[in-house]
Amino acid sequence: MSSSSDFLIVGAGIFGVTTALSLRSRGYDVTLIDPGPLPYALAASTDVSKVVRMEYGTNRQYMRMVIRAIEGFQRWNEVFGETLYHETGVLAAAKTRMENSEFVNDSFHMLLEEGQSPERLSGEEITRRFPAWTTGAYVDGFYNPRGGYAESGRVVGRLVEQAMAAGVDVRPGQTANQFLLSNGRVQGMRTREGATFGSDHTVLAAGSWTPWLLPEMQAVMDATGHPIFHLKPKDPAPFTAPEFVVFFGDTALTGWYGFPMLREGIVKISRHGVGVSLHPEKDERTVYEEDFNQLRIFLEETFPALLDAEITYTRRCLYNDTLDENFWIDHHPEKEGLSLATGGSGHGFKFGPVLGDLIADVVEDKPNEWAEMFRWRDISPDTTGQEASRYHGDALRAG
């Protein structure tokens, strides 16, 4: 099997499928390959839910990107003919006065500066508005009515359908293995399955597989796994929107965040922290006993009514972490004919509606107001992450 196209997109997660759609809309012949079936079970995008939130501390660009992305998610709901983006609002709660919680405080004031309408809530008001928050451990915070969550796996599935309908040559069951090179120029990809896909330009949107396909990237990015828990409460009512919404439990200090009751009949709670280094295929994505211990501590402090909830499912969500936790979207400086669109770092999905055009502009060398932050860059090994909501405390050791 072999084919050739103007653009070959490697990876059909949220970075890849939106890029394929944008380039196809600009008149190019586009091929999209992925190990599949789609949405691919091991891809970071494939999940029951992802947070869509504007809260980014002092990072004005990310906030503005999400404001525009939310408009895009609302359009996608119309295009898909079903609601896959749910605007529950977002609660950011703090265990101390907001002024002492940098992420919460900075996000609140940035929202105001950007013309949004967050509502500051005392601890008593949090409990009154959201009765599951019964312990009184959180004494300050705010509620932003704009934001919520997207059913990410279903969104990717619908985008793949859109891509196929638009004429993108979608090839699931094809696992990228080796670049086709000629005189230093990338001319496509050979897959493990034995197919070759030629292209004028290749866009590597392979997420956590990126540093394995391009070993030179191992110095600036890594695959890390983070615990996810699905809990089935005995009484779902207190955990159902609007009485329970997407939340941050002082997450820059704890890592914990979560969702109201999902269509699967569960409350999903996750930890946005350091995680553990994993190979995207060879390592099991298991949750450790220490993760369970930390979850119990969080529930005792925050939602004691969930302590006896059945845990129906666990896994580690895989991030493609760059050292600075910003995306990596640019031409390869040494391999002509190759661009990268990767480095989601655990917070990329929410930008889906703006990613495709951003990446397509970079690939076409067109100006884009967002592109500079994500350019190819020199990062020293001691670079620390910049994503404001993320807990940057001690790493958990595997096993």
N, C-alpha and C positions, 0 to 999 in steps of 0.2 A: 504494500500500500504506500502510495506517495501522493502528495498534492503540493500546490504552490499558491500563494496568495500575496496580496500587498502587505498584510500584517498577520503575524502569528501571535496569538495571545496564549501564554502558558499559564494555566490555572483559571478555573471558573468560579472562584469565590467572589466576594463583593468587589474587590479591586479589578479582577479580570473580566467579569461579565459586564460591568458598567463600562469598562474601556472598550470592549467589543461592540457594545451598543453605540457608543459615541462615535467610534471610528466608522462603523457601518453607516451611521446617519450622515457622515461626511462623504459618502460615496465610495469608500474603499471596499475591496474584497478582503474579508476577515475570516480567519480560521481560529477556533477556540478549542484547545485540547485540555483534558483533565483526566486523572485516573478514573473518576466516576464510580458508579452511576451518580447522576446529579440530582440534588446537591450532594457533594461528596461527603461521606460520613466523617472523615478525618479532618475536614477543612475547618478553620476557625469560624467561618461564617455559619456553619451548619449547627444550629442550636434552636431551642424553642423560643428564645427571647434574647434581645440585646437592648441595653439602655440607650435611649436617645435623650440627651441632656445638653443644655447650654453651659452648664457650670464647669468652668475651666480656670478658676482662680483669676490671675491677672492676664491670662493669655487671650487677648482681644481677638486675634485672628481665628483661633479655634471656635470661640463663641460665635463670631459672625458666620463662620462656615456652617455651624449647626443651625443657626437661625435660618439660613438659606436651605439647608438640608431638610428641615422640618417642612418647609413649603413643598419640597420635592416629595417627601413621604406622603403628604396629603394628596398630591397629584397622583402618586402611585396607587393609593387606595382607590381613586376614581378609575384609573386605567385598569387595575386588576379586577375591579368590580367586587371587591371585598375589603374589609378593614383588616389590614395586617400591621398598620401602625396605630397604636392606641395611645391617645393623648390623655393619660391619667394625671399628668402633672408630676412634679418631682419634689420630694421632701428631703432637705439637707439638714440633719440634726446634729447638734454639738453637745458634748458632755460638760462644757464650760461656757461662759459667756462668749458670744460669737467673736468678740474682739480677740479672744485668746485662741481661736480656731482659724488658722490662716486660710485654709481652703474655703471654709464656709463664709468667712467674713469677706475675703477678696471676691468670691463669686457673687455674693449678694450685691456688693457695691458696683461691680462690673455690669451686672444685669441692669441696675438702675441707670448707669451711664449709657448703656446701649438701648434705653427706652423700653425695657421690659418691666414687668409688674410683679416682682417677687413680694410675698407677704411675710414679714417677720413674725415669728411665733415664739412665745415663751414656752417653758416646759409645760405649764398648765394648759396652754392653748394647743400644744401638740397632742396631749392626751385627750383633750375634748374633741378635737377634729378627727383624730386617728386613734380610736380607743384601744387598739392592740398595743400601743406604746404606754404600758401601764406602770412601769417601774419607777418613773421619775428620774432615771439616770441621765436623761437628756434635758437640759435646762434652757436651751436656746436653739434657734435655727430659722429656716424660712421654707415657705412653699412657693414654688414657681409653677403656675398653671400651664405653662407651655413646656412640653416635653413628655416623655413617657417611655414606651418601649415598642420595638418592632419584632414581629415573629420572623426571626432572621432566616432560618432555613427555608421557610415558605416563601419569603421575599426572594431569595436567590433562585428558588425553583421557578417562580413566576418570571423573573428576569431572564432566565435561560429560555423559557418559552417565548418571551418577547424577542430575544436574540435570534432564535430559530425562525420565527415568523418574519423577521426583518431581513433574513437572508444570510445571517452568519452561519458558516459551516461549523457546527458544533460536533466535536468528536470526543464523547466520553469513552472511557476504557483505554485511554492512551496516556501512559506515564512518562513524562519527560525524563530523558536519561543523558543525552550527550548533544551538545551544540554542534551544528554543522558549520565548520570554519573553513574559510579560504582566504589566504593572505591577510589574516588577522580580522577578517570581517565575518560576522555571524550571518549565516544564510538560512537558518532554520534550526530544526531540532529532530533528532532521532529518538524514538521511544523504546522503552523496554520491550514492547510488544512487536518491535521490528519495523514499524512504519517510519517514514521520513516525511517531514513537513517543511517544504521550502518556503521562504518568505523574503520580501524586500527588507522587512524590519520585524524583529522579534521583541515582544514585550513580556518580560518575566514577571508574572504576578503570582508567584508560587508560594507566598507566605512563608511558613516555617521550613519549607523545602529549599528556600533560596540559598542559604549558605552551603548546602550540600551539592547544589548544582553549580554554584559559583564559590569555590573555596576561598577566594580572596575576600569574601564578605564575612567570613567567620570571625574576623577581628573586630567587627562593628555590630554584629547582630547574633542572636541566639534564640533557640526555641525553648520557652519556659512553660510549665504547666501549673494551673491554678485551680483550687478545689471548687466544685459546684455540687450543691445539694438540692434535691427535690423533696419537699416535705408535704405530707398530706395531713392537714390539720383536722382534728376531730370535729371542730366547729368552724366551717369555712367563712362564716359571715363576717367576723372582724377582720378578715384578711382579703376581703373582696372590695374592689374599687366601687365607689369613691371613698369608702372608709379606710382603705389601705391603698397606698400608691407606691410607685417606684421610689426607693429611699436610699439615702446614704447615712449609715450609722457612724458619723464622725470618721468617715472612711480614710482620710489622710493619716489618721492616727491608729485606725483599727483594720482597714482594708475591707470591711464588710458593707455589702449593699445587696439589694434584692428587689423583688417584684411582687405585685399583688397576684391573686389567684389567676393562673393562666388557663387556657382552654383545656389543657391536659389535667386539670383538677388539682394542681399542685402550686405551692409557693416555692419559688426558686430563690435560693440565697447563695451568694458567691463571695469570694475574697479576691480583691484587686490588690495584690501585693507583689512580693519578690518571686514567689513560686520556686520551682525546681527545674533545672535544665533537663530537657528530654530530647531524644531523637524523635522526629515526627512519625516514624513508622516502627522503629525497632523497640521502643520502650512502651510498656503498658501505661495507660493514663489513669492510674489508680489513685484513690484518696487514702491517705495514711491515718493511722490512729491519732497522731498528733493533730491532724486536721479536724477530726471528730471532737477531740478535746477542746480545741479552740472554738469550734462551733457551739458546743454546749456552754462555754463561758459567755459567748456573745448572746445566746438565747436567754440565759439567766439574767443578764444585764438589760436585755432589750425586749424580748418577746417570750416570757416564761410560758405562755399558753402553747408554744410550739415545742416545748421540751419533751412532751409525750407524743408528738406527731410522728407518724410512720415516715421513715426516710425511704422513699421508693426508688431512688436512683442517685448515683454519684459518678463523677468522672473528673478528670483534670482538663480544663479548657486550655488549649494551646495558644500561646502568644508567639508572634514573631517579633521579639524585642530588639530594637536598636538601642545602643547604649544611652542615647539621649531621649529615647521614647518618642521621637518624632518620626513621621513616615519617611520613606526613601523613594523619591519619584524623580528620575532623571535618566539621561543618556549615560551609558557606561563610558568612562573617559578613555578607555583603551581598546574596547571591542566595538568597532563600528557596526552599525546595524542592530544594536542591542540597547534596550532601555529597561529599567527596573521600575516596578510599581508595587511596593511591598513595605514591610516594617510597620504593620498595623499596631503592634505594641499593646494589644489589648483594648484599644479604644478607637479602632478604625471603622467599624461597621456603621456607626451613626452618621458617617459622612457619605454614605453610599450615593445619595442623589446628586452630590456634587463631585464625586471622585472621577466619574467617567470623563467628563469634559475637562477637568483639571489634568488628568493623565494624557488625554488626547492632545490637549494644547501643548504640553511639554514635549510629547513625541513629535508633534508637527513644528516645534520651535515657534509657537505662537505665544504672545504675552498672556499671562494669567496672574491675577492679583494674589493668588495663594501660593504660587510655585516656589518662591525663594526659600521658604522655611524647609522645604523637603529636598533641596538640591543635594547632589553628591558633595560630601564634606569630609574633612579630616577630623577624626574623633580619637582623642587619646584614650588609652585603656582605663584611666581612672575617671572618665566622664560619668556623671551621675544623671539619673533620669529626671526629666522635667515635667512629667505629667502630674498636675497638682493634686488630683484626687487620690492618687495611688499611695498605698502604704509602702514605704521604703525601708522597713525595719529588717530584722534578721531573716535570712533565707532559711527555709526548711530543708533539711537534708533528706534525700531519698532514702526510703527504708527505715 
